[in-house]
Amino acid sequence: MVLAAALAACVPAPKAPPRPAGPPPAPAAFMLPEIDIDTSLAAVFASSESPGMVAAVVQGDKVTVRGFGRMGPKDDRVPDARTIVRLESLSKLLTSQLLVSLA
């Protein structure tokens, strides 16, 4: 028995496989299903009372930005990724949503 333990101590431990570069892939539970982003965002805009909307959807490395409606009552341009939007009291809404999701 002592001889077996001594021999086992002389055998080098197997090397761990090298780690892949980059962040680990997201678990399957966090992967979003494929959706028609344009149709979904158009439905959100249609149900709102806003004259215009810019939305960004991030799925992994892919970022999709879409604009809907118009810039304002006297400006018929469609908002896009370069549109500067005043957030005003939106931070209160985002904070409350975060707190509700943590509850």
KOLGU-4560 file (N, C-alpha, C; in nm, 3 decimals, padded with zeros to 5 digits):
<recs>
<n_xx: 00.081 n_yy: -00.117 n_zz: 00.000 ca_xx: 00.000 ca_yy: 00.000 ca_zz: 00.000 c_xx: 00.086 c_yy: 00.125 c_zz: 00.000 mol: A seq: 1 type: MET>
<n_xx: 00.192 n_yy: 00.124 n_zz: 00.081 ca_xx: 00.283 ca_yy: 00.237 ca_zz: 00.087 c_xx: 00.354 c_yy: 00.253 c_zz: -00.046 mol: A seq: 2 type: VAL>
<n_xx: 00.389 n_yy: 00.143 n_zz: -00.112 ca_xx: 00.455 ca_yy: 00.148 ca_zz: -00.241 c_xx: 00.364 c_yy: 00.208 c_zz: -00.346 mol: A seq: 3 type: LEU>
<n_xx: 00.235 n_yy: 00.175 n_zz: -00.344 ca_xx: 00.140 ca_yy: 00.230 ca_zz: -00.440 c_xx: 00.126 c_yy: 00.379 c_zz: -00.421 mol: A seq: 4 type: ALA>
<n_xx: 00.122 n_yy: 00.427 n_zz: -00.297 ca_xx: 00.111 ca_yy: 00.570 ca_zz: -00.269 c_xx: 00.237 c_yy: 00.642 c_zz: -00.313 mol: A seq: 5 type: ALA>
<n_xx: 00.352 n_yy: 00.581 n_zz: -00.294 ca_xx: 00.478 ca_yy: 00.643 ca_zz: -00.335 c_xx: 00.486 c_yy: 00.650 c_zz: -00.487 mol: A seq: 6 type: ALA>
<n_xx: 00.443 n_yy: 00.545 n_zz: -00.557 ca_xx: 00.444 ca_yy: 00.547 ca_zz: -00.703 c_xx: 00.345 c_yy: 00.649 c_zz: -00.757 mol: A seq: 7 type: LEU>
<n_xx: 00.230 n_yy: 00.659 n_zz: -00.694 ca_xx: 00.130 ca_yy: 00.756 ca_zz: -00.739 c_xx: 00.183 c_yy: 00.898 c_zz: -00.723 mol: A seq: 8 type: ALA>
<n_xx: 00.263 n_yy: 00.923 n_zz: -00.621 ca_xx: 00.318 ca_yy: 01.056 ca_zz: -00.599 c_xx: 00.421 c_yy: 01.091 c_zz: -00.705 mol: A seq: 9 type: ALA>
<n_xx: 00.484 n_yy: 00.990 n_zz: -00.767 ca_xx: 00.585 ca_yy: 01.014 ca_zz: -00.870 c_xx: 00.525 c_yy: 01.041 c_zz: -01.007 mol: A seq: 10 type: CYS>
<n_xx: 00.400 n_yy: 01.004 n_zz: -01.027 ca_xx: 00.336 ca_yy: 01.023 ca_zz: -01.157 c_xx: 00.290 c_yy: 01.168 c_zz: -01.167 mol: A seq: 11 type: VAL>
<n_xx: 00.330 n_yy: 01.239 n_zz: -01.274 ca_xx: 00.289 ca_yy: 01.379 ca_zz: -01.285 c_xx: 00.137 c_yy: 01.390 c_zz: -01.303 mol: A seq: 12 type: PRO>
<n_xx: 00.083 n_yy: 01.495 n_zz: -01.245 ca_xx: -00.061 ca_yy: 01.519 ca_zz: -01.257 c_xx: -00.095 c_yy: 01.556 c_zz: -01.401 mol: A seq: 13 type: ALA>
<n_xx: -00.212 n_yy: 01.515 n_zz: -01.449 ca_xx: -00.249 ca_yy: 01.552 ca_zz: -01.586 c_xx: -00.265 c_yy: 01.703 c_zz: -01.598 mol: A seq: 14 type: PRO>
<n_xx: -00.225 n_yy: 01.757 n_zz: -01.713 ca_xx: -00.234 ca_yy: 01.901 ca_zz: -01.734 c_xx: -00.377 c_yy: 01.937 c_zz: -01.772 mol: A seq: 15 type: LYS>
<n_xx: -00.420 n_yy: 02.051 n_zz: -01.721 ca_xx: -00.554 ca_yy: 02.101 ca_zz: -01.755 c_xx: -00.552 c_yy: 02.152 c_zz: -01.899 mol: A seq: 16 type: ALA>
<n_xx: -00.662 n_yy: 02.135 n_zz: -01.971 ca_xx: -00.666 ca_yy: 02.187 ca_zz: -02.107 c_xx: -00.656 c_yy: 02.340 c_zz: -02.106 mol: A seq: 17 type: PRO>
<n_xx: -00.600 n_yy: 02.399 n_zz: -02.210 ca_xx: -00.587 ca_yy: 02.545 ca_zz: -02.211 c_xx: -00.724 c_yy: 02.611 c_zz: -02.216 mol: A seq: 18 type: PRO>
<n_xx: -00.733 n_yy: 02.727 n_zz: -02.153 ca_xx: -00.859 ca_yy: 02.802 ca_zz: -02.152 c_xx: -00.876 c_yy: 02.876 c_zz: -02.284 mol: A seq: 19 type: ARG>
<n_xx: -00.997 n_yy: 02.877 n_zz: -02.337 ca_xx: -01.019 ca_yy: 02.953 ca_zz: -02.461 c_xx: -01.011 c_yy: 03.102 c_zz: -02.434 mol: A seq: 20 type: PRO>
<n_xx: -00.969 n_yy: 03.179 n_zz: -02.534 ca_xx: -00.958 ca_yy: 03.324 ca_zz: -02.520 c_xx: -01.098 c_yy: 03.385 c_zz: -02.524 mol: A seq: 21 type: ALA>
<n_xx: -01.114 n_yy: 03.498 n_zz: -02.459 ca_xx: -01.241 ca_yy: 03.570 ca_zz: -02.462 c_xx: -01.335 c_yy: 03.526 c_zz: -02.352 mol: A seq: 22 type: GLY>
<n_xx: -01.448 n_yy: 03.596 n_zz: -02.342 ca_xx: -01.543 ca_yy: 03.562 ca_zz: -02.237 c_xx: -01.614 c_yy: 03.431 c_zz: -02.268 mol: A seq: 23 type: PRO>
<n_xx: -01.660 n_yy: 03.363 n_zz: -02.165 ca_xx: -01.731 ca_yy: 03.237 ca_zz: -02.188 c_xx: -01.865 c_yy: 03.266 c_zz: -02.257 mol: A seq: 24 type: PRO>
<n_xx: -01.916 n_yy: 03.171 n_zz: -02.332 ca_xx: -02.045 ca_yy: 03.193 ca_zz: -02.397 c_xx: -02.156 c_yy: 03.204 c_zz: -02.293 mol: A seq: 25 type: PRO>
<n_xx: -02.261 n_yy: 03.278 n_zz: -02.328 ca_xx: -02.373 ca_yy: 03.295 ca_zz: -02.236 c_xx: -02.447 c_yy: 03.162 c_zz: -02.221 mol: A seq: 26 type: ALA>
<n_xx: -02.493 n_yy: 03.133 n_zz: -02.100 ca_xx: -02.571 ca_yy: 03.010 ca_zz: -02.081 c_xx: -02.697 c_yy: 03.014 c_zz: -02.167 mol: A seq: 27 type: PRO>
<n_xx: -02.744 n_yy: 02.900 n_zz: -02.206 ca_xx: -02.861 ca_yy: 02.892 ca_zz: -02.294 c_xx: -02.982 c_yy: 02.960 c_zz: -02.233 mol: A seq: 28 type: ALA>
<n_xx: -02.992 n_yy: 02.962 n_zz: -02.101 ca_xx: -03.108 ca_yy: 03.024 ca_zz: -02.037 c_xx: -03.114 c_yy: 03.174 c_zz: -02.062 mol: A seq: 29 type: ALA>
<n_xx: -03.000 n_yy: 03.237 n_zz: -02.094 ca_xx: -02.998 ca_yy: 03.381 ca_zz: -02.115 c_xx: -02.999 c_yy: 03.419 c_zz: -02.262 mol: A seq: 30 type: PHE>
<n_xx: -03.003 n_yy: 03.324 n_zz: -02.351 ca_xx: -03.007 ca_yy: 03.354 ca_zz: -02.494 c_xx: -03.150 c_yy: 03.389 c_zz: -02.533 mol: A seq: 31 type: MET>
<n_xx: -03.165 n_yy: 03.500 n_zz: -02.603 ca_xx: -03.298 ca_yy: 03.541 ca_zz: -02.647 c_xx: -03.339 c_yy: 03.463 c_zz: -02.771 mol: A seq: 32 type: LEU>
<n_xx: -03.466 n_yy: 03.431 n_zz: -02.783 ca_xx: -03.510 ca_yy: 03.364 ca_zz: -02.905 c_xx: -03.503 c_yy: 03.460 c_zz: -03.022 mol: A seq: 33 type: PRO>
<n_xx: -03.492 n_yy: 03.405 n_zz: -03.140 ca_xx: -03.492 ca_yy: 03.489 ca_zz: -03.260 c_xx: -03.629 c_yy: 03.554 c_zz: -03.273 mol: A seq: 34 type: GLU>
<n_xx: -03.630 n_yy: 03.685 n_zz: -03.288 ca_xx: -03.755 ca_yy: 03.757 ca_zz: -03.306 c_xx: -03.743 c_yy: 03.849 c_zz: -03.426 mol: A seq: 35 type: ILE>
<n_xx: -03.855 n_yy: 03.890 n_zz: -03.479 ca_xx: -03.855 ca_yy: 03.990 ca_zz: -03.585 c_xx: -03.850 c_yy: 04.126 c_zz: -03.515 mol: A seq: 36 type: ASP>
<n_xx: -03.731 n_yy: 04.181 n_zz: -03.506 ca_xx: -03.710 ca_yy: 04.304 ca_zz: -03.429 c_xx: -03.793 c_yy: 04.418 c_zz: -03.486 mol: A seq: 37 type: ILE>
<n_xx: -03.793 n_yy: 04.435 n_zz: -03.617 ca_xx: -03.866 ca_yy: 04.546 ca_zz: -03.677 c_xx: -04.016 c_yy: 04.540 c_zz: -03.645 mol: A seq: 38 type: ASP>
<n_xx: -04.074 n_yy: 04.422 n_zz: -03.656 ca_xx: -04.217 ca_yy: 04.406 ca_zz: -03.627 c_xx: -04.245 c_yy: 04.431 c_zz: -03.480 mol: A seq: 39 type: THR>
<n_xx: -04.160 n_yy: 04.379 n_zz: -03.393 ca_xx: -04.180 ca_yy: 04.396 ca_zz: -03.249 c_xx: -04.169 c_yy: 04.543 c_zz: -03.208 mol: A seq: 40 type: SER>
<n_xx: -04.067 n_yy: 04.612 n_zz: -03.259 ca_xx: -04.050 ca_yy: 04.753 ca_zz: -03.224 c_xx: -04.161 c_yy: 04.839 c_zz: -03.283 mol: A seq: 41 type: LEU>
<n_xx: -04.204 n_yy: 04.805 n_zz: -03.404 ca_xx: -04.315 ca_yy: 04.880 ca_zz: -03.465 c_xx: -04.441 c_yy: 04.866 c_zz: -03.382 mol: A seq: 42 type: ALA>
<n_xx: -04.464 n_yy: 04.747 n_zz: -03.326 ca_xx: -04.581 ca_yy: 04.726 ca_zz: -03.241 c_xx: -04.571 c_yy: 04.807 c_zz: -03.112 mol: A seq: 43 type: ALA>
<n_xx: -04.452 n_yy: 04.814 n_zz: -03.055 ca_xx: -04.431 ca_yy: 04.895 ca_zz: -02.933 c_xx: -04.459 c_yy: 05.041 c_zz: -02.965 mol: A seq: 44 type: VAL>
<n_xx: -04.406 n_yy: 05.089 n_zz: -03.077 ca_xx: -04.428 ca_yy: 05.230 ca_zz: -03.114 c_xx: -04.576 c_yy: 05.257 c_zz: -03.141 mol: A seq: 45 type: PHE>
<n_xx: -04.643 n_yy: 05.168 n_zz: -03.211 ca_xx: -04.784 ca_yy: 05.187 ca_zz: -03.243 c_xx: -04.870 c_yy: 05.193 c_zz: -03.117 mol: A seq: 46 type: ALA>
<n_xx: -04.831 n_yy: 05.121 n_zz: -03.013 ca_xx: -04.910 ca_yy: 05.120 ca_zz: -02.889 c_xx: -04.877 c_yy: 05.239 c_zz: -02.799 mol: A seq: 47 type: SER>
<n_xx: -04.775 n_yy: 05.316 n_zz: -02.834 ca_xx: -04.738 ca_yy: 05.432 ca_zz: -02.752 c_xx: -04.809 c_yy: 05.556 c_zz: -02.806 mol: A seq: 48 type: SER>
<n_xx: -04.804 n_yy: 05.660 n_zz: -02.728 ca_xx: -04.860 ca_yy: 05.788 ca_zz: -02.771 c_xx: -04.750 c_yy: 05.886 c_zz: -02.810 mol: A seq: 49 type: GLU>
<n_xx: -04.632 n_yy: 05.835 n_zz: -02.832 ca_xx: -04.517 ca_yy: 05.918 ca_zz: -02.863 c_xx: -04.513 c_yy: 05.955 c_zz: -03.010 mol: A seq: 50 type: SER>
<n_xx: -04.470 n_yy: 06.078 n_zz: -03.043 ca_xx: -04.458 ca_yy: 06.113 ca_zz: -03.184 c_xx: -04.339 c_yy: 06.044 c_zz: -03.251 mol: A seq: 51 type: PRO>
<n_xx: -04.240 n_yy: 06.001 n_zz: -03.172 ca_xx: -04.123 ca_yy: 05.935 ca_zz: -03.229 c_xx: -04.056 c_yy: 05.847 c_zz: -03.126 mol: A seq: 52 type: GLY>
<n_xx: -03.976 n_yy: 05.754 n_zz: -03.177 ca_xx: -03.909 ca_yy: 05.660 ca_zz: -03.087 c_xx: -03.781 c_yy: 05.611 c_zz: -03.153 mol: A seq: 53 type: MET>
<n_xx: -03.676 n_yy: 05.597 n_zz: -03.073 ca_xx: -03.552 ca_yy: 05.532 ca_zz: -03.115 c_xx: -03.530 c_yy: 05.416 c_zz: -03.019 mol: A seq: 54 type: VAL>
<n_xx: -03.505 n_yy: 05.298 n_zz: -03.073 ca_xx: -03.484 ca_yy: 05.181 ca_zz: -02.989 c_xx: -03.357 c_yy: 05.109 c_zz: -03.032 mol: A seq: 55 type: ALA>
<n_xx: -03.285 n_yy: 05.057 n_zz: -02.934 ca_xx: -03.166 ca_yy: 04.977 ca_zz: -02.960 c_xx: -03.187 c_yy: 04.840 c_zz: -02.896 mol: A seq: 56 type: ALA>
<n_xx: -03.160 n_yy: 04.736 n_zz: -02.972 ca_xx: -03.171 ca_yy: 04.599 ca_zz: -02.922 c_xx: -03.032 c_yy: 04.537 c_zz: -02.933 mol: A seq: 57 type: VAL>
<n_xx: -02.982 n_yy: 04.484 n_zz: -02.822 ca_xx: -02.850 ca_yy: 04.421 ca_zz: -02.820 c_xx: -02.869 c_yy: 04.272 c_zz: -02.797 mol: A seq: 58 type: VAL>
<n_xx: -02.820 n_yy: 04.192 n_zz: -02.891 ca_xx: -02.825 ca_yy: 04.046 ca_zz: -02.879 c_xx: -02.685 c_yy: 03.994 c_zz: -02.908 mol: A seq: 59 type: GLN>
<n_xx: -02.612 n_yy: 03.960 n_zz: -02.801 ca_xx: -02.474 ca_yy: 03.915 ca_zz: -02.818 c_xx: -02.389 c_yy: 04.028 c_zz: -02.872 mol: A seq: 60 type: GLY>
<n_xx: -02.325 n_yy: 04.006 n_zz: -02.986 ca_xx: -02.242 ca_yy: 04.108 ca_zz: -03.050 c_xx: -02.320 c_yy: 04.194 c_zz: -03.148 mol: A seq: 61 type: ASP>
<n_xx: -02.445 n_yy: 04.162 n_zz: -03.170 ca_xx: -02.526 ca_yy: 04.232 ca_zz: -03.270 c_xx: -02.607 c_yy: 04.343 c_zz: -03.204 mol: A seq: 62 type: LYS>
<n_xx: -02.596 n_yy: 04.465 n_zz: -03.258 ca_xx: -02.673 ca_yy: 04.579 ca_zz: -03.210 c_xx: -02.762 c_yy: 04.628 c_zz: -03.324 mol: A seq: 63 type: VAL>
<n_xx: -02.892 n_yy: 04.637 n_zz: -03.299 ca_xx: -02.988 ca_yy: 04.684 ca_zz: -03.397 c_xx: -03.050 c_yy: 04.812 c_zz: -03.344 mol: A seq: 64 type: THR>
<n_xx: -03.045 n_yy: 04.920 n_zz: -03.424 ca_xx: -03.105 ca_yy: 05.048 ca_zz: -03.386 c_xx: -03.208 c_yy: 05.083 c_zz: -03.491 mol: A seq: 65 type: VAL>
<n_xx: -03.329 n_yy: 05.117 n_zz: -03.444 ca_xx: -03.437 ca_yy: 05.154 ca_zz: -03.535 c_xx: -03.505 c_yy: 05.280 c_zz: -03.484 mol: A seq: 66 type: ARG>
<n_xx: -03.549 n_yy: 05.364 n_zz: -03.577 ca_xx: -03.624 ca_yy: 05.484 ca_zz: -03.545 c_xx: -03.763 c_yy: 05.476 c_zz: -03.604 mol: A seq: 67 type: GLY>
<n_xx: -03.860 n_yy: 05.533 n_zz: -03.534 ca_xx: -03.999 ca_yy: 05.531 ca_zz: -03.579 c_xx: -04.060 c_yy: 05.668 c_zz: -03.558 mol: A seq: 68 type: PHE>
<n_xx: -04.161 n_yy: 05.701 n_zz: -03.635 ca_xx: -04.234 ca_yy: 05.825 ca_zz: -03.618 c_xx: -04.157 c_yy: 05.944 c_zz: -03.673 mol: A seq: 69 type: GLY>
<n_xx: -04.164 n_yy: 06.053 n_zz: -03.599 ca_xx: -04.098 ca_yy: 06.175 ca_zz: -03.643 c_xx: -04.028 c_yy: 06.242 c_zz: -03.525 mol: A seq: 70 type: ARG>
<n_xx: -03.941 n_yy: 06.337 n_zz: -03.559 ca_xx: -03.860 ca_yy: 06.404 ca_zz: -03.456 c_xx: -03.944 c_yy: 06.493 c_zz: -03.365 mol: A seq: 71 type: MET>
<n_xx: -04.048 n_yy: 06.552 n_zz: -03.416 ca_xx: -04.130 ca_yy: 06.641 ca_zz: -03.336 c_xx: -04.250 c_yy: 06.690 c_zz: -03.414 mol: A seq: 72 type: GLY>
<n_xx: -04.333 n_yy: 06.775 n_zz: -03.350 ca_xx: -04.455 ca_yy: 06.822 ca_zz: -03.415 c_xx: -04.430 c_yy: 06.897 c_zz: -03.546 mol: A seq: 73 type: PRO>
<n_xx: -04.319 n_yy: 06.968 n_zz: -03.554 ca_xx: -04.290 ca_yy: 07.047 ca_zz: -03.675 c_xx: -04.172 c_yy: 06.991 c_zz: -03.753 mol: A seq: 74 type: LYS>
<n_xx: -04.126 n_yy: 06.873 n_zz: -03.717 ca_xx: -04.008 ca_yy: 06.813 ca_zz: -03.780 c_xx: -04.043 c_yy: 06.670 c_zz: -03.822 mol: A seq: 75 type: ASP>
<n_xx: -04.060 n_yy: 06.648 n_zz: -03.951 ca_xx: -04.103 ca_yy: 06.517 ca_zz: -04.001 c_xx: -03.990 c_yy: 06.418 c_zz: -04.024 mol: A seq: 76 type: ASP>
<n_xx: -03.866 n_yy: 06.455 n_zz: -03.986 ca_xx: -03.755 ca_yy: 06.360 ca_zz: -04.002 c_xx: -03.775 c_yy: 06.242 c_zz: -03.907 mol: A seq: 77 type: ARG>
<n_xx: -03.735 n_yy: 06.124 n_zz: -03.954 ca_xx: -03.745 ca_yy: 06.003 ca_zz: -03.870 c_xx: -03.621 c_yy: 05.997 c_zz: -03.780 mol: A seq: 78 type: VAL>
<n_xx: -03.639 n_yy: 05.978 n_zz: -03.649 ca_xx: -03.522 ca_yy: 05.968 ca_zz: -03.561 c_xx: -03.441 c_yy: 05.843 c_zz: -03.594 mol: A seq: 79 type: PRO>
<n_xx: -03.309 n_yy: 05.851 n_zz: -03.568 ca_xx: -03.222 ca_yy: 05.737 ca_zz: -03.596 c_xx: -03.116 c_yy: 05.726 c_zz: -03.488 mol: A seq: 80 type: ASP>
<n_xx: -03.013 n_yy: 05.648 n_zz: -03.513 ca_xx: -02.908 ca_yy: 05.621 ca_zz: -03.413 c_xx: -02.830 c_yy: 05.747 c_zz: -03.376 mol: A seq: 81 type: ALA>
<n_xx: -02.831 n_yy: 05.848 n_zz: -03.461 ca_xx: -02.757 ca_yy: 05.972 ca_zz: -03.432 c_xx: -02.844 c_yy: 06.076 c_zz: -03.361 mol: A seq: 82 type: ARG>
<n_xx: -02.970 n_yy: 06.045 n_zz: -03.337 ca_xx: -03.062 ca_yy: 06.140 ca_zz: -03.276 c_xx: -03.027 c_yy: 06.160 c_zz: -03.128 mol: A seq: 83 type: THR>
<n_xx: -03.019 n_yy: 06.285 n_zz: -03.088 ca_xx: -02.995 ca_yy: 06.318 ca_zz: -02.947 c_xx: -03.132 c_yy: 06.330 c_zz: -02.881 mol: A seq: 84 type: ILE>
<n_xx: -03.153 n_yy: 06.252 n_zz: -02.776 ca_xx: -03.281 ca_yy: 06.247 ca_zz: -02.709 c_xx: -03.264 c_yy: 06.301 c_zz: -02.567 mol: A seq: 85 type: VAL>
<n_xx: -03.348 n_yy: 06.394 n_zz: -02.528 ca_xx: -03.347 ca_yy: 06.444 ca_zz: -02.389 c_xx: -03.413 c_yy: 06.339 c_zz: -02.301 mol: A seq: 86 type: ARG>
<n_xx: -03.343 n_yy: 06.295 n_zz: -02.199 ca_xx: -03.396 ca_yy: 06.191 ca_zz: -02.112 c_xx: -03.493 c_yy: 06.244 c_zz: -02.008 mol: A seq: 87 type: LEU>
<n_xx: -03.479 n_yy: 06.369 n_zz: -01.971 ca_xx: -03.564 ca_yy: 06.434 ca_zz: -01.872 c_xx: -03.584 c_yy: 06.343 c_zz: -01.751 mol: A seq: 88 type: GLU>
<n_xx: -03.704 n_yy: 06.296 n_zz: -01.725 ca_xx: -03.730 ca_yy: 06.216 ca_zz: -01.605 c_xx: -03.725 c_yy: 06.067 c_zz: -01.632 mol: A seq: 89 type: SER>
<n_xx: -03.666 n_yy: 06.027 n_zz: -01.743 ca_xx: -03.660 ca_yy: 05.885 ca_zz: -01.776 c_xx: -03.576 c_yy: 05.807 c_zz: -01.675 mol: A seq: 90 type: LEU>
<n_xx: -03.477 n_yy: 05.873 n_zz: -01.614 ca_xx: -03.393 ca_yy: 05.802 ca_zz: -01.517 c_xx: -03.476 c_yy: 05.753 c_zz: -01.398 mol: A seq: 91 type: SER>
<n_xx: -03.580 n_yy: 05.827 n_zz: -01.362 ca_xx: -03.668 ca_yy: 05.782 ca_zz: -01.251 c_xx: -03.741 c_yy: 05.654 c_zz: -01.290 mol: A seq: 92 type: LYS>
<n_xx: -03.788 n_yy: 05.650 n_zz: -01.413 ca_xx: -03.857 ca_yy: 05.531 ca_zz: -01.462 c_xx: -03.763 c_yy: 05.410 c_zz: -01.466 mol: A seq: 93 type: LEU>
<n_xx: -03.642 n_yy: 05.430 n_zz: -01.516 ca_xx: -03.546 ca_yy: 05.320 ca_zz: -01.524 c_xx: -03.507 c_yy: 05.271 c_zz: -01.385 mol: A seq: 94 type: LEU>
<n_xx: -03.487 n_yy: 05.363 n_zz: -01.293 ca_xx: -03.451 ca_yy: 05.323 ca_zz: -01.156 c_xx: -03.564 c_yy: 05.245 c_zz: -01.091 mol: A seq: 95 type: THR>
<n_xx: -03.687 n_yy: 05.292 n_zz: -01.107 ca_xx: -03.800 ca_yy: 05.220 ca_zz: -01.046 c_xx: -03.817 c_yy: 05.082 c_zz: -01.108 mol: A seq: 96 type: SER>
<n_xx: -03.796 n_yy: 05.071 n_zz: -01.239 ca_xx: -03.806 ca_yy: 04.940 ca_zz: -01.305 c_xx: -03.698 c_yy: 04.844 c_zz: -01.252 mol: A seq: 97 type: GLN>
<n_xx: -03.578 n_yy: 04.897 n_zz: -01.232 ca_xx: -03.470 ca_yy: 04.816 ca_zz: -01.177 c_xx: -03.505 c_yy: 04.767 c_zz: -01.036 mol: A seq: 98 type: LEU>
<n_xx: -03.558 n_yy: 04.857 n_zz: -00.953 ca_xx: -03.593 ca_yy: 04.818 ca_zz: -00.817 c_xx: -03.704 c_yy: 04.715 c_zz: -00.815 mol: A seq: 99 type: LEU>
<n_xx: -03.802 n_yy: 04.729 n_zz: -00.905 ca_xx: -03.910 ca_yy: 04.631 ca_zz: -00.911 c_xx: -03.857 c_yy: 04.495 c_zz: -00.955 mol: A seq: 100 type: VAL>
<n_xx: -03.763 n_yy: 04.495 n_zz: -01.050 ca_xx: -03.709 ca_yy: 04.366 ca_zz: -01.096 c_xx: -03.625 c_yy: 04.297 c_zz: -00.990 mol: A seq: 101 type: SER>
<n_xx: -03.569 n_yy: 04.373 n_zz: -00.897 ca_xx: -03.488 ca_yy: 04.314 ca_zz: -00.790 c_xx: -03.573 c_yy: 04.263 c_zz: -00.675 mol: A seq: 102 type: LEU>
<n_xx: -03.697 n_yy: 04.309 n_zz: -00.668 ca_xx: -03.785 ca_yy: 04.269 ca_zz: -00.556 c_xx: -03.833 c_yy: 04.126 c_zz: -00.569 mol: A seq: 103 type: ALA>
</recs>
